[in-house]
Structure formats: C-alpha cells, structure tokens
Amino acid sequence: MRIRALSVFEGIVYHCVALDTSNPCRPTLEVDARTMEGDLDAGPLLITVADWARMVGDTEVAKGCLPELKRRRRLEERMGVLHVRFPTWSVTEEALRFITGEA
C-alpha cells in the first residue's frame, strides 16, 4: 500500500490519500507536503489507524492486518489514539557494521 501525505504537523499526518491499496499490511508513506522544522525530524510519522483503515477500504482486511502491524512494531498510541507509524529512517545491518567498525 502506498500512501501520500498531503499535510504533516509535528509528526502527525493530517491529510493523506492512498495511491495504491494493494498489500495494505505493508504500508509505505510518501510525503508531498510543505513541512517545517519539527514536522519530520522528531521521530516516526503517524497516521491514525482509522484513516489507514478508511484507505484500505475493507474493514475485515484492515482488522486482519493489525496483528502483523503490531508484531512489526508499526502501531503506536499517542494521546489515546492508535496510529500506524512510519519511521523516517532506520539503521540497516550494513550501516550498523560500518558504525561499529566491523565493516
């Protein structure tokens, strides 16, 4: 599933659209929004589970994806609302070997 973020403020995606709804259990995020300092650099970007499920378009499919998203640590509760999290970067094993001098 490919999602395009249209507005982001302090890590929360407020407006977004699904560009491709195939494979909803593995969502990816593209940002096409004007952002300012603090919008993208303070941790993962978050989309509410309700917004993500709306874009999936099938309640049962969305419910079926939640256990996998949870297992992959892609769910986060913030201010009492469950969100799908989109890390803005992650350390790969290759990068970790380089950082630790084991490359």
MOPAC internal coordinates of N, CA, C and O (Angstrom, degrees):
PM7 1SCF
backbone

  N    0.0000 0     0.00 0     0.00 0    0    0    0
  C    1.4510 1     0.00 0     0.00 0    1    0    0
  C    1.5188 1   108.22 1     0.00 0    2    1    0
  O    1.2310 1   120.62 1   -50.55 1    3    2    1
  N    1.3241 1   116.43 1   129.45 1    3    2    1
  C    1.4641 1   122.20 1   175.49 1    5    3    2
  C    1.5126 1   109.15 1  -109.98 1    6    5    3
  O    1.2310 1   121.17 1   -52.49 1    7    6    5
  N    1.3095 1   115.37 1   127.51 1    7    6    5
  C    1.4659 1   122.12 1  -179.38 1    9    7    6
  C    1.5176 1   107.88 1  -120.07 1   10    9    7
  O    1.2310 1   120.69 1   -42.26 1   11   10    9
  N    1.3003 1   116.30 1   137.74 1   11   10    9
  C    1.4695 1   120.71 1   175.40 1   13   11   10
  C    1.5188 1   109.08 1  -109.71 1   14   13   11
  O    1.2310 1   121.17 1   -57.72 1   15   14   13
  N    1.3272 1   115.37 1   122.28 1   15   14   13
  C    1.4655 1   121.76 1   176.45 1   17   15   14
  C    1.5241 1   108.62 1   -83.59 1   18   17   15
  O    1.2310 1   120.65 1   -51.83 1   19   18   17
  N    1.3202 1   116.35 1   128.17 1   19   18   17
  C    1.4574 1   121.79 1  -179.22 1   21   19   18
  C    1.5232 1   113.00 1  -103.71 1   22   21   19
  O    1.2310 1   120.45 1   156.85 1   23   22   21
  N    1.3339 1   116.75 1   -23.15 1   23   22   21
  C    1.4628 1   120.23 1   173.58 1   25   23   22
  C    1.5223 1   108.94 1  -147.87 1   26   25   23
  O    1.2310 1   121.82 1   -45.05 1   27   26   25
  N    1.3230 1   114.13 1   134.95 1   27   26   25
  C    1.4616 1   122.34 1  -177.71 1   29   27   26
  C    1.5176 1   107.66 1  -134.91 1   30   29   27
  O    1.2310 1   120.81 1   -43.83 1   31   30   29
  N    1.3259 1   116.05 1   136.17 1   31   30   29
  C    1.4654 1   120.37 1   174.83 1   33   31   30
  C    1.5174 1   108.28 1  -141.65 1   34   33   31
  O    1.2310 1   120.97 1   -60.08 1   35   34   33
  N    1.3238 1   115.75 1   119.92 1   35   34   33
  C    1.4627 1   122.84 1   178.46 1   37   35   34
  C    1.5229 1   112.98 1    49.66 1   38   37   35
  O    1.2310 1   121.19 1  -134.02 1   39   38   37
  N    1.3410 1   115.33 1    45.98 1   39   38   37
  C    1.4560 1   121.26 1   174.68 1   41   39   38
  C    1.5130 1   116.21 1    85.55 1   42   41   39
  O    1.2310 1   119.77 1   173.67 1   43   42   41
  N    1.3178 1   118.05 1    -6.33 1   43   42   41
  C    1.4650 1   121.72 1   179.57 1   45   43   42
  C    1.5283 1   108.79 1  -103.26 1   46   45   43
  O    1.2310 1   120.75 1   -50.52 1   47   46   45
  N    1.3301 1   116.18 1   129.48 1   47   46   45
  C    1.4638 1   121.30 1   175.61 1   49   47   46
  C    1.5236 1   107.15 1   -86.54 1   50   49   47
  O    1.2310 1   120.75 1   -59.98 1   51   50   49
  N    1.3293 1   116.18 1   120.02 1   51   50   49
  C    1.4632 1   120.89 1  -177.45 1   53   51   50
  C    1.5187 1   113.77 1   -97.04 1   54   53   51
  O    1.2310 1   119.99 1   150.52 1   55   54   53
  N    1.3178 1   117.62 1   -29.48 1   55   54   53
  C    1.4665 1   121.50 1   177.86 1   57   55   54
  C    1.5166 1   107.50 1  -136.04 1   58   57   55
  O    1.2310 1   120.81 1   -47.95 1   59   58   57
  N    1.3452 1   116.05 1   132.05 1   59   58   57
  C    1.4529 1   120.17 1  -179.34 1   61   59   58
  C    1.5296 1   109.49 1  -156.08 1   62   61   59
  O    1.2310 1   121.57 1   -19.95 1   63   62   61
  N    1.3298 1   114.59 1   160.05 1   63   62   61
  C    1.4653 1   121.39 1   178.27 1   65   63   62
  C    1.5218 1   108.67 1  -137.20 1   66   65   63
  O    1.2310 1   120.88 1   -29.62 1   67   66   65
  N    1.3124 1   115.92 1   150.38 1   67   66   65
  C    1.4642 1   121.25 1   175.78 1   69   67   66
  C    1.5193 1   108.55 1   -86.58 1   70   69   67
  O    1.2310 1   120.75 1   -53.34 1   71   70   69
  N    1.3209 1   116.17 1   126.66 1   71   70   69
  C    1.4627 1   121.39 1   176.15 1   73   71   70
  C    1.5204 1   110.81 1   -91.86 1   74   73   71
  O    1.2310 1   120.99 1   150.48 1   75   74   73
  N    1.3361 1   115.70 1   -29.52 1   75   74   73
  C    1.4590 1   122.27 1  -179.10 1   77   75   74
  C    1.5273 1   106.62 1  -150.13 1   78   77   75
  O    1.2310 1   119.58 1   -58.61 1   79   78   77
  N    1.3057 1   118.41 1   121.39 1   79   78   77
  C    1.4607 1   121.21 1  -175.70 1   81   79   78
  C    1.5287 1   113.33 1   -97.38 1   82   81   79
  O    1.2310 1   119.95 1  -176.65 1   83   82   81
  N    1.3235 1   117.70 1     3.35 1   83   82   81
  C    1.4616 1   118.61 1   177.36 1   85   83   82
  C    1.5226 1   109.73 1   -69.94 1   86   85   83
  O    1.2310 1   120.63 1   -33.84 1   87   86   85
  N    1.3104 1   116.41 1   146.16 1   87   86   85
  C    1.4573 1   124.35 1   178.97 1   89   87   86
  C    1.5385 1   111.99 1    58.11 1   90   89   87
  O    1.2310 1   119.72 1  -120.71 1   91   90   89
  N    1.3252 1   118.15 1    59.29 1   91   90   89
  C    1.4693 1   121.44 1  -176.69 1   93   91   90
  C    1.5184 1   114.43 1   -66.63 1   94   93   91
  O    1.2310 1   119.93 1   163.88 1   95   94   93
  N    1.3296 1   117.74 1   -16.12 1   95   94   93
  C    1.4652 1   120.17 1   178.70 1   97   95   94
  C    1.5274 1   112.17 1   -77.96 1   98   97   95
  O    1.2310 1   120.17 1   171.41 1   99   98   97
  N    1.3321 1   117.29 1    -8.59 1   99   98   97
  C    1.4629 1   121.88 1   179.23 1  101   99   98
  C    1.5291 1   109.38 1  -128.82 1  102  101   99
  O    1.2310 1   120.37 1  -113.70 1  103  102  101
  N    1.3238 1   116.89 1    66.30 1  103  102  101
  C    1.4621 1   119.79 1  -177.33 1  105  103  102
  C    1.5285 1   112.82 1   -72.73 1  106  105  103
  O    1.2310 1   121.34 1   -37.20 1  107  106  105
  N    1.3253 1   115.04 1   142.80 1  107  106  105
  C    1.4604 1   121.91 1   172.38 1  109  107  106
  C    1.5168 1   107.82 1  -121.64 1  110  109  107
  O    1.2310 1   120.94 1   -23.03 1  111  110  109
  N    1.3164 1   115.80 1   156.97 1  111  110  109
  C    1.4586 1   120.71 1  -174.83 1  113  111  110
  C    1.5086 1   110.77 1  -126.63 1  114  113  111
  O    1.2310 1   121.07 1   -46.87 1  115  114  113
  N    1.3266 1   115.56 1   133.13 1  115  114  113
  C    1.4608 1   123.21 1   171.05 1  117  115  114
  C    1.5187 1   106.53 1  -113.17 1  118  117  115
  O    1.2310 1   120.37 1   -39.02 1  119  118  117
  N    1.3125 1   116.89 1   140.98 1  119  118  117
  C    1.4615 1   119.88 1   179.43 1  121  119  118
  C    1.5195 1   108.77 1  -109.50 1  122  121  119
  O    1.2310 1   120.95 1   -58.50 1  123  122  121
  N    1.3182 1   115.79 1   121.50 1  123  122  121
  C    1.4562 1   123.09 1   175.31 1  125  123  122
  C    1.5211 1   106.64 1  -127.62 1  126  125  123
  O    1.2310 1   121.46 1  -110.61 1  127  126  125
  N    1.3243 1   114.81 1    69.39 1  127  126  125
  C    1.4586 1   120.30 1  -173.50 1  129  127  126
  C    1.5216 1   108.91 1  -146.98 1  130  129  127
  O    1.2310 1   120.94 1   -28.11 1  131  130  129
  N    1.2920 1   115.80 1   151.89 1  131  130  129
  C    1.4664 1   121.22 1   172.04 1  133  131  130
  C    1.5276 1   106.55 1   -74.26 1  134  133  131
  O    1.2310 1   120.87 1   -55.54 1  135  134  133
  N    1.3102 1   115.93 1   124.46 1  135  134  133
  C    1.4598 1   119.74 1  -178.93 1  137  135  134
  C    1.5225 1   109.78 1  -125.66 1  138  137  135
  O    1.2310 1   121.98 1   -18.93 1  139  138  137
  N    1.3095 1   113.82 1   161.07 1  139  138  137
  C    1.4587 1   120.69 1   178.28 1  141  139  138
  C    1.5222 1   108.34 1  -126.79 1  142  141  139
  O    1.2310 1   120.34 1    -9.53 1  143  142  141
  N    1.3132 1   116.96 1   170.47 1  143  142  141
  C    1.4520 1   121.38 1   177.92 1  145  143  142
  C    1.5228 1   109.25 1   -53.49 1  146  145  143
  O    1.2310 1   120.98 1   -46.66 1  147  146  145
  N    1.3186 1   115.74 1   133.34 1  147  146  145
  C    1.4613 1   121.53 1  -179.44 1  149  147  146
  C    1.5144 1   114.22 1    95.93 1  150  149  147
  O    1.2310 1   119.98 1   164.76 1  151  150  149
  N    1.3293 1   117.64 1   -15.24 1  151  150  149
  C    1.4652 1   120.01 1  -179.42 1  153  151  150
  C    1.5250 1   112.57 1   -78.49 1  154  153  151
  O    1.2310 1   120.47 1   144.27 1  155  154  153
  N    1.3400 1   116.71 1   -35.73 1  155  154  153
  C    1.4629 1   120.70 1  -174.54 1  157  155  154
  C    1.5177 1   114.06 1  -117.82 1  158  157  155
  O    1.2310 1   119.72 1   168.39 1  159  158  157
  N    1.3141 1   118.13 1   -11.61 1  159  158  157
  C    1.4546 1   120.05 1  -168.69 1  161  159  158
  C    1.5283 1   115.12 1  -107.70 1  162  161  159
  O    1.2310 1   120.03 1  -166.90 1  163  162  161
  N    1.3110 1   117.56 1    13.10 1  163  162  161
  C    1.4654 1   119.81 1  -176.83 1  165  163  162
  C    1.5285 1   112.00 1  -113.68 1  166  165  163
  O    1.2310 1   120.04 1  -147.85 1  167  166  165
  N    1.3077 1   117.53 1    32.15 1  167  166  165
  C    1.4642 1   120.09 1   179.31 1  169  167  166
  C    1.5126 1   110.80 1   120.22 1  170  169  167
  O    1.2310 1   120.63 1    15.02 1  171  170  169
  N    1.3312 1   116.40 1  -164.98 1  171  170  169
  C    1.4660 1   119.38 1  -176.73 1  173  171  170
  C    1.5234 1   111.51 1   -70.26 1  174  173  171
  O    1.2310 1   121.30 1   -24.73 1  175  174  173
  N    1.3230 1   115.12 1   155.27 1  175  174  173
  C    1.4665 1   120.60 1   170.99 1  177  175  174
  C    1.5196 1   107.04 1   -84.20 1  178  177  175
  O    1.2310 1   120.51 1   -33.82 1  179  178  177
  N    1.3175 1   116.64 1   146.18 1  179  178  177
  C    1.4583 1   121.70 1  -174.54 1  181  179  178
  C    1.5167 1   111.56 1  -125.57 1  182  181  179
  O    1.2310 1   120.94 1   -43.26 1  183  182  181
  N    1.3334 1   115.81 1   136.74 1  183  182  181
  C    1.4643 1   123.82 1   171.78 1  185  183  182
  C    1.5178 1   106.12 1  -122.66 1  186  185  183
  O    1.2310 1   120.11 1   -46.08 1  187  186  185
  N    1.3216 1   117.39 1   133.92 1  187  186  185
  C    1.4657 1   118.90 1   179.74 1  189  187  186
  C    1.5285 1   109.70 1   -60.49 1  190  189  187
  O    1.2310 1   121.43 1   -33.42 1  191  190  189
  N    1.3197 1   114.87 1   146.58 1  191  190  189
  C    1.4637 1   119.74 1   176.71 1  193  191  190
  C    1.5259 1   109.55 1   -59.26 1  194  193  191
  O    1.2310 1   120.21 1   144.73 1  195  194  193
  N    1.3294 1   117.20 1   -35.27 1  195  194  193
  C    1.4682 1   120.52 1   178.88 1  197  195  194
  C    1.5294 1   110.90 1   -61.80 1  198  197  195
  O    1.2310 1   119.69 1   136.38 1  199  198  197
  N    1.3329 1   118.20 1   -43.62 1  199  198  197
  C    1.4724 1   120.87 1   178.17 1  201  199  198
  C    1.5240 1   110.84 1   -66.46 1  202  201  199
  O    1.2310 1   120.65 1   136.37 1  203  202  201
  N    1.3399 1   116.36 1   -43.63 1  203  202  201
  C    1.4640 1   119.74 1   179.04 1  205  203  202
  C    1.5270 1   110.19 1   -61.00 1  206  205  203
  O    1.2310 1   119.82 1   134.82 1  207  206  205
  N    1.3375 1   117.94 1   -45.18 1  207  206  205
  C    1.4640 1   121.73 1  -179.25 1  209  207  206
  C    1.5285 1   110.85 1   -63.45 1  210  209  207
  O    1.2310 1   120.21 1   142.17 1  211  210  209
  N    1.3229 1   117.21 1   -37.83 1  211  210  209
  C    1.4655 1   121.26 1   176.97 1  213  211  210
  C    1.5246 1   110.32 1   -59.84 1  214  213  211
  O    1.2310 1   120.69 1   138.74 1  215  214  213
  N    1.3380 1   116.28 1   -41.26 1  215  214  213
  C    1.4641 1   120.03 1   179.99 1  217  215  214
  C    1.5228 1   111.53 1   -72.31 1  218  217  215
  O    1.2310 1   119.97 1   147.76 1  219  218  217
  N    1.3370 1   117.67 1   -32.24 1  219  218  217
  C    1.4722 1   120.43 1   175.87 1  221  219  218
  C    1.5274 1   108.65 1   -60.11 1  222  221  219
  O    1.2310 1   120.71 1   137.32 1  223  222  221
  N    1.3329 1   116.24 1   -42.68 1  223  222  221
  C    1.4516 1   120.44 1   174.48 1  225  223  222
  C    1.5177 1   115.90 1    89.02 1  226  225  223
  O    1.2310 1   119.65 1   175.82 1  227  226  225
  N    1.3105 1   118.27 1    -4.18 1  227  226  225
  C    1.4581 1   121.96 1  -179.35 1  229  227  226
  C    1.5238 1   107.32 1  -140.10 1  230  229  227
  O    1.2310 1   120.58 1   -66.63 1  231  230  229
  N    1.3202 1   116.49 1   113.37 1  231  230  229
  C    1.4608 1   121.92 1  -175.20 1  233  231  230
  C    1.5197 1   111.97 1   -58.18 1  234  233  231
  O    1.2310 1   120.00 1   137.39 1  235  234  233
  N    1.3195 1   117.60 1   -42.61 1  235  234  233
  C    1.4664 1   120.49 1  -177.96 1  237  235  234
  C    1.5297 1   111.35 1   -67.26 1  238  237  235
  O    1.2310 1   120.10 1   140.60 1  239  238  237
  N    1.3134 1   117.41 1   -39.40 1  239  238  237
  C    1.4690 1   120.69 1   177.21 1  241  239  238
  C    1.5240 1   109.43 1   -63.79 1  242  241  239
  O    1.2310 1   120.46 1   134.77 1  243  242  241
  N    1.3293 1   116.73 1   -45.23 1  243  242  241
  C    1.4624 1   120.62 1   179.33 1  245  243  242
  C    1.5272 1   110.91 1   -60.77 1  246  245  243
  O    1.2310 1   120.17 1   134.23 1  247  246  245
  N    1.3271 1   117.27 1   -45.77 1  247  246  245
  C    1.4717 1   120.48 1   178.35 1  249  247  246
  C    1.5216 1   110.95 1   -60.26 1  250  249  247
  O    1.2310 1   120.64 1   142.15 1  251  250  249
  N    1.3254 1   116.38 1   -37.85 1  251  250  249
  C    1.4542 1   120.63 1  -179.94 1  253  251  250
  C    1.5256 1   113.37 1   -67.20 1  254  253  251
  O    1.2310 1   120.05 1   154.96 1  255  254  253
  N    1.3233 1   117.50 1   -25.04 1  255  254  253
  C    1.4648 1   121.68 1  -179.86 1  257  255  254
  C    1.5268 1   112.62 1   -82.34 1  258  257  255
  O    1.2310 1   119.93 1   157.37 1  259  258  257
  N    1.3150 1   117.75 1   -22.63 1  259  258  257
  C    1.4659 1   120.27 1  -174.06 1  261  259  258
  C    1.5311 1   113.84 1   -57.60 1  262  261  259
  O    1.2310 1   118.81 1   136.74 1  263  262  261
  N    1.3513 1   119.87 1   -43.26 1  263  262  261
  C    1.4724 1   118.47 1   178.35 1  265  263  262
  C    1.5359 1   112.61 1   -60.19 1  266  265  263
  O    1.2310 1   119.92 1   139.55 1  267  266  265
  N    1.3345 1   117.76 1   -40.45 1  267  266  265
  C    1.4687 1   120.55 1   178.94 1  269  267  266
  C    1.5245 1   110.66 1   -67.05 1  270  269  267
  O    1.2310 1   120.33 1   137.05 1  271  270  269
  N    1.3324 1   116.97 1   -42.95 1  271  270  269
  C    1.4645 1   119.81 1   177.84 1  273  271  270
  C    1.5287 1   110.47 1   -61.36 1  274  273  271
  O    1.2310 1   120.36 1   140.28 1  275  274  273
  N    1.3108 1   116.92 1   -39.72 1  275  274  273
  C    1.4642 1   120.56 1   178.32 1  277  275  274
  C    1.5264 1   110.53 1   -65.77 1  278  277  275
  O    1.2310 1   120.52 1   135.05 1  279  278  277
  N    1.3345 1   116.61 1   -44.95 1  279  278  277
  C    1.4680 1   121.17 1   179.88 1  281  279  278
  C    1.5268 1   111.16 1   -59.77 1  282  281  279
  O    1.2310 1   120.24 1   143.58 1  283  282  281
  N    1.3175 1   117.14 1   -36.42 1  283  282  281
  C    1.4572 1   122.21 1  -179.05 1  285  283  282
  C    1.5264 1   112.54 1   -87.52 1  286  285  283
  O    1.2310 1   120.62 1  -170.18 1  287  286  285
  N    1.3317 1   116.42 1     9.82 1  287  286  285
  C    1.4752 1   122.93 1   179.33 1  289  287  286
  C    1.5216 1   112.13 1    57.63 1  290  289  287
  O    1.2310 1   121.01 1  -139.84 1  291  290  289
  N    1.3207 1   115.68 1    40.16 1  291  290  289
  C    1.4553 1   121.54 1   179.47 1  293  291  290
  C    1.5242 1   112.05 1  -100.39 1  294  293  291
  O    1.2310 1   120.01 1  -177.24 1  295  294  293
  N    1.3409 1   117.59 1     2.76 1  295  294  293
  C    1.4594 1   121.09 1   178.17 1  297  295  294
  C    1.5223 1   109.11 1  -110.71 1  298  297  295
  O    1.2310 1   121.08 1   -38.74 1  299  298  297
  N    1.3198 1   115.54 1   141.26 1  299  298  297
  C    1.4610 1   121.26 1   179.69 1  301  299  298
  C    1.5243 1   108.87 1  -146.41 1  302  301  299
  O    1.2310 1   121.31 1   -45.65 1  303  302  301
  N    1.3209 1   115.10 1   134.35 1  303  302  301
  C    1.4571 1   118.79 1   175.70 1  305  303  302
  C    1.5194 1   108.41 1   -95.28 1  306  305  303
  O    1.2310 1   121.10 1   -50.66 1  307  306  305
  N    1.3124 1   115.51 1   129.34 1  307  306  305
  C    1.4566 1   120.72 1   176.80 1  309  307  306
  C    1.5204 1   108.45 1  -135.47 1  310  309  307
  O    1.2310 1   121.06 1   -54.02 1  311  310  309
  N    1.3080 1   115.58 1   125.98 1  311  310  309
  C    1.4652 1   122.43 1  -179.95 1  313  311  310
  C    1.5258 1   111.56 1    53.90 1  314  313  311
  O    1.2310 1   120.81 1  -141.35 1  315  314  313
  N    1.3405 1   116.06 1    38.65 1  315  314  313
  C    1.4506 1   121.53 1   176.36 1  317  315  314
  C    1.5173 1   115.37 1    79.01 1  318  317  315
  O    1.2310 1   120.04 1  -171.45 1  319  318  317
  N    1.3393 1   117.53 1     8.55 1  319  318  317
  C    1.4706 1   121.54 1  -178.56 1  321  319  318
  C    1.5275 1   108.34 1  -121.28 1  322  321  319
  O    1.2310 1   120.57 1   -47.17 1  323  322  321
  N    1.3340 1   116.51 1   132.83 1  323  322  321
  C    1.4581 1   121.39 1   178.77 1  325  323  322
  C    1.5239 1   109.99 1   -80.46 1  326  325  323
  O    1.2310 1   120.80 1   -47.76 1  327  326  325
  N    1.3360 1   116.07 1   132.24 1  327  326  325
  C    1.4646 1   122.91 1  -178.41 1  329  327  326
  C    1.5224 1   110.60 1  -126.16 1  330  329  327
  O    1.2310 1   120.98 1   -25.42 1  331  330  329
  N    1.3320 1   115.73 1   154.58 1  331  330  329
  C    1.4595 1   122.41 1   166.33 1  333  331  330
  C    1.5223 1   105.26 1   -90.14 1  334  333  331
  O    1.2310 1   120.69 1   -49.30 1  335  334  333
  N    1.3368 1   116.28 1   130.70 1  335  334  333
  C    1.4532 1   120.11 1  -176.70 1  337  335  334
  C    1.5234 1   111.00 1  -101.64 1  338  337  335
  O    1.2310 1   121.43 1   -36.93 1  339  338  337
  N    1.3187 1   114.87 1   143.07 1  339  338  337
  C    1.4564 1   123.05 1   179.45 1  341  339  338
  C    1.5203 1   107.66 1  -125.75 1  342  341  339
  O    1.2310 1   119.91 1   -81.93 1  343  342  341
  N    1.3367 1   117.77 1    98.07 1  343  342  341
  C    1.4681 1   119.11 1   179.25 1  345  343  342
  C    1.5229 1   110.35 1   -59.12 1  346  345  343
  O    1.2310 1   120.50 1   -40.51 1  347  346  345
  N    1.3148 1   116.65 1   139.49 1  347  346  345
  C    1.4633 1   119.84 1   179.96 1  349  347  346
  C    1.5140 1   111.30 1   -82.34 1  350  349  347
  O    1.2310 1   120.10 1   161.14 1  351  350  349
  N    1.3176 1   117.41 1   -18.86 1  351  350  349
  C    1.4587 1   122.35 1   173.34 1  353  351  350
  C    1.5159 1   108.03 1  -162.92 1  354  353  351
  O    1.2310 1   121.10 1   -20.77 1  355  354  353
  N    1.3078 1   115.50 1   159.23 1  355  354  353
  C    1.4584 1   120.05 1   176.19 1  357  355  354
  C    1.5219 1   108.93 1  -147.64 1  358  357  355
  O    1.2310 1   120.58 1   -25.30 1  359  358  357
  N    1.3087 1   116.50 1   154.70 1  359  358  357
  C    1.4528 1   122.28 1  -179.74 1  361  359  358
  C    1.5223 1   108.62 1   -87.83 1  362  361  359
  O    1.2310 1   120.60 1   -55.53 1  363  362  361
  N    1.3299 1   116.46 1   124.47 1  363  362  361
  C    1.4619 1   120.98 1   176.93 1  365  363  362
  C    1.5312 1   108.94 1   -85.77 1  366  365  363
  O    1.2310 1   120.76 1   -15.14 1  367  366  365
  N    1.3066 1   116.16 1   164.86 1  367  366  365
  C    1.4711 1   119.74 1   177.35 1  369  367  366
  C    1.5207 1   110.69 1   -60.53 1  370  369  367
  O    1.2310 1   120.05 1   140.71 1  371  370  369
  N    1.3335 1   117.51 1   -39.29 1  371  370  369
  C    1.4634 1   121.26 1   179.26 1  373  371  370
  C    1.5372 1   110.22 1   -62.41 1  374  373  371
  O    1.2310 1   120.34 1   135.55 1  375  374  373
  N    1.3221 1   116.96 1   -44.45 1  375  374  373
  C    1.4647 1   120.19 1   179.25 1  377  375  374
  C    1.5205 1   110.83 1   -65.12 1  378  377  375
  O    1.2310 1   120.15 1   141.08 1  379  378  377
  N    1.3276 1   117.31 1   -38.92 1  379  378  377
  C    1.4546 1   121.17 1   179.20 1  381  379  378
  C    1.5303 1   110.72 1   -63.26 1  382  381  379
  O    1.2310 1   120.20 1   138.94 1  383  382  381
  N    1.3382 1   117.22 1   -41.06 1  383  382  381
  C    1.4665 1   120.35 1   176.76 1  385  383  382
  C    1.5288 1   110.15 1   -62.30 1  386  385  383
  O    1.2310 1   120.27 1   139.73 1  387  386  385
  N    1.3157 1   117.08 1   -40.27 1  387  386  385
  C    1.4684 1   121.09 1   178.88 1  389  387  386
  C    1.5264 1   110.10 1   -65.05 1  390  389  387
  O    1.2310 1   120.12 1   135.12 1  391  390  389
  N    1.3295 1   117.38 1   -44.88 1  391  390  389
  C    1.4613 1   121.81 1  -178.57 1  393  391  390
  C    1.5195 1   110.96 1   -62.42 1  394  393  391
  O    1.2310 1   120.13 1   139.78 1  395  394  393
  N    1.3320 1   117.35 1   -40.22 1  395  394  393
  C    1.4565 1   121.37 1  -177.34 1  397  395  394
  C    1.5316 1   112.63 1   -86.51 1  398  397  395
  O    1.2310 1   119.93 1   178.03 1  399  398  397
  N    1.3371 1   117.74 1    -1.97 1  399  398  397
  C    1.4666 1   120.94 1   178.28 1  401  399  398
  C    1.5061 1   113.89 1    81.56 1  402  401  399
  O    1.2310 1   119.97 1  -165.36 1  403  402  401
  N    1.3235 1   117.67 1    14.64 1  403  402  401
  C    1.4674 1   120.77 1  -179.67 1  405  403  402
  C    1.5113 1   112.78 1   -94.83 1  406  405  403
  O    1.2310 1   120.06 1  -173.44 1  407  406  405
  N    1.3246 1   117.48 1     6.56 1  407  406  405
  C    1.4738 1   120.81 1  -177.07 1  409  407  406
  C    1.5033 1   111.97 1   -74.71 1  410  409  407
  O    1.2310 1   120.10 1   180.00 1  411  410  409

